[in-house]
Amino acid sequence: MLRDKYEMDKFFVEIQGLTSEMEPELAYIDRVLEDEVIYQMVKQDFAQRYPRTRQTGRPSTPVEVVLRMLVVKHLDNLSYEKTERAVKDSLVLRRFWWVYFEGVPDDTTPPR
């Protein structure tokens, strides 16, 4: 089943003020990725993987998380493994990915 996003964790919001701010480049990309048209295009693409992707199956990694993961991966020219490790270690990147305190997608199962 295709998921849109994780619910924002209230505790995560509280501790966000204790972390450093996003780099300007990442903050700009964050604003661009909030565009509903871009999001719907990516979601539509993901929904075509299998005929009933939107309705059945186990819950997917949210579309927003996958999209943002790929941006970080390509922006910093990282492998999937290094991308996973970087996000696990950074509250700023967890916020950018919108993953909060949820599990970070495993590097051994990259999006297809």
C-alpha positions in Angstrom: 0.0 0.0 0.0 1.4 3.3 -1.0 1.9 5.7 1.9 2.2 9.5 1.5 4.2 10.4 4.6 4.9 9.8 8.3 3.0 11.7 10.9 5.1 14.4 12.5 6.3 13.4 15.9 5.5 16.1 18.5 8.6 15.3 20.5 10.7 15.7 17.4 9.2 19.2 16.8 10.2 20.1 20.4 13.8 19.1 20.0 14.2 20.6 16.5 15.1 23.9 18.1 18.1 22.3 19.7 19.7 21.3 16.4 21.5 23.4 13.9 19.6 24.8 11.0 19.5 23.3 7.5 22.1 24.5 5.1 20.7 27.1 2.8 20.9 24.8 -0.2 19.0 22.1 1.6 16.4 24.6 2.9 15.8 25.8 -0.6 15.3 22.2 -1.9 13.0 21.5 1.1 10.7 24.4 -0.1 10.8 23.2 -3.7 9.9 19.6 -2.7 6.8 20.9 -0.8 5.3 21.7 -4.2 2.2 19.5 -4.5 2.5 19.2 -8.3 6.0 17.6 -8.0 4.8 15.4 -5.2 1.8 14.1 -7.2 3.9 13.4 -10.2 6.3 11.2 -8.1 3.4 9.5 -6.3 1.7 8.8 -9.7 5.0 7.2 -10.9 5.2 5.0 -7.8 1.6 4.0 -8.0 2.2 2.4 -11.5 4.6 -0.2 -10.1 1.8 -2.7 -9.6 -1.9 -2.5 -10.5 -3.2 -2.2 -6.9 -0.2 -0.5 -5.3 -2.4 2.3 -3.8 -4.8 -0.1 -2.0 -3.0 -3.4 -1.1 0.2 -4.8 0.2 2.3 -3.9 3.2 2.7 -0.1 3.9 5.5 1.3 1.7 8.2 3.7 2.7 6.4 7.0 2.3 6.7 8.7 -1.1 8.0 11.9 0.5 10.8 10.0 2.3 11.9 8.2 -0.8 11.9 11.4 -2.9 13.9 13.3 -0.3 16.3 10.3 0.3 17.2 10.3 -3.4 17.8 14.1 -3.3 20.2 13.8 -0.5 21.9 10.8 -2.1 22.5 12.6 -5.4 23.2 16.1 -3.9 26.1 14.7 -1.8 27.0 12.0 -4.4 26.7 9.2 -1.7 26.0 5.5 -1.9 22.8 4.2 -0.5 24.7 2.9 2.5 26.4 6.3 3.2 23.0 8.1 2.7 21.4 5.8 5.3 24.2 6.3 7.8 24.2 10.1 7.3 20.5 10.4 8.0 20.5 8.0 11.0 23.2 10.3 12.5 21.6 13.7 11.8 18.5 15.3 13.2 18.7 17.9 10.5 18.6 15.3 7.7 15.8 13.3 9.5 13.8 16.5 9.5 14.6 17.1 5.8 13.6 13.5 4.9 10.4 13.9 7.1 11.4 10.6 8.7 11.5 12.0 12.3 12.0 9.1 14.7 10.8 6.5 12.2 13.2 3.9 10.8 15.4 5.1 8.0 15.0 3.0 4.8 17.7 0.3 4.6 20.4 0.7 2.0 19.9 -2.9 0.8 16.4 -2.1 -0.5 16.9 1.0 -2.7 13.8 2.3 -4.5 13.1 0.9 -8.0 
